[in-house]
Amino acid sequence: MRHCGAAASVLVLAGCGRYADFSLPPPTGPARAVKPVFRAEARPVMEPAPSGWESVDVLNPSVVQHQGKLLNVYSAYDGKAWHTGVAESSDGLRWERLGRVLSPERPWEGAYIAANGSALSRGGELLYWYQAGDPPRIGLARSRDGRHWTRLASPVLDTGPRGSWDERGVADPYVIDAGGALYMFFLGQNRARQQRVGLAQSRDGGVTWVKLRSNPILEIGAEGAFDENGLGEPAVWQSDGRWWMLYTGRDRNENRRLGLAFSRDGAAWERYSETAVFAGEQPWNSRVVCDPALLPGERGVLRMWFGGGDQPHPAENIHGRIGYAELEMVPIQ
């Protein structure tokens, strides 16, 4: 049995996991007072198929620009298991499905693969961190073309030690490339089933991760708040002299909406508002808005794909569909 002990002055092996003190690179540009303005398409851009592996829910979009096209690495539920599919598009609104690319296979994955994955195009390669297993952990798959994938045999991000904030699960990865390192924002669950957001860093291309010692970086909301029952599914970007995070908040009735937080260093976060900044306005997303994925658009506008549903449930069977919106951070006069 391998024992865990001190590795360096800023690295500690606890529960055979690495911890350190770090922050994100300083955000560029002057800090401005801004407010989020969303413009959403009324209809979903992807819906469940009539039958088969994506017949119940289509959720968890992760959209990247790769080899001149937009690729959407998304999750789909067939009533028994989650799978990963890929679709491509030239405009982000009309998607051609390329098929299923990942299903439960590795022993640690069980029947729960690729819920809330995060794709990144880096060095001509697609990297995809996905959630799987019971308890949930985070694995890594790779592809050159988006159609053929290989995955590592073991998770790359594991649960924390006994009694920790992420002892009972790590999930919902969202990975960004900043200053030559990769940073993963992820959900952690403790033994009381509280779900909060944490941060990890990788300097070897996303295989070895070091968790921030001061995790979690964002706590659940106060009693009665839209995120009082848990939060997760972060999406992070920088603008106006700050790091920003959209995240999904769950209320006591399992309705889900998006909240917004900001940070100057990526490690210490504050809520922009105690209320949700984006909620469903259509019948198909009236009870659930979740899983934001972001890409830069024109003139500083962010393109956002998100999951939506009309049934309040924390995971599946919500008639899940994928929607589209544009997000602009507008200066406050």
SULKAQUI-V435497 format. One record per helix or strand of 2 or more residues. SS is the DSSP state (h for helix, s for strand). FROM is the first residue (numbers start at 1). TO is the last residue. If there is no record, write none. Layout:
BEGIN
{{SS & FROM & TO} {SS & FROM & TO}}
END
This chain:
BEGIN
{{s & 12 & 14} {s & 17 & 20} {s & 34 & 40} {s & 57 & 59} {s & 63 & 66} {s & 69 & 77} {s & 82 & 89} {s & 96 & 102} {h & 107 & 109} {s & 113 & 122} {s & 125 & 132} {s & 137 & 143} {s & 149 & 151} {s & 169 & 178} {s & 181 & 189} {s & 195 & 202} {s & 210 & 212} {s & 231 & 239} {s & 242 & 250} {s & 256 & 263} {s & 270 & 271} {h & 283 & 285} {s & 288 & 296} {h & 298 & 300} {s & 302 & 309} {s & 321 & 331}}
END
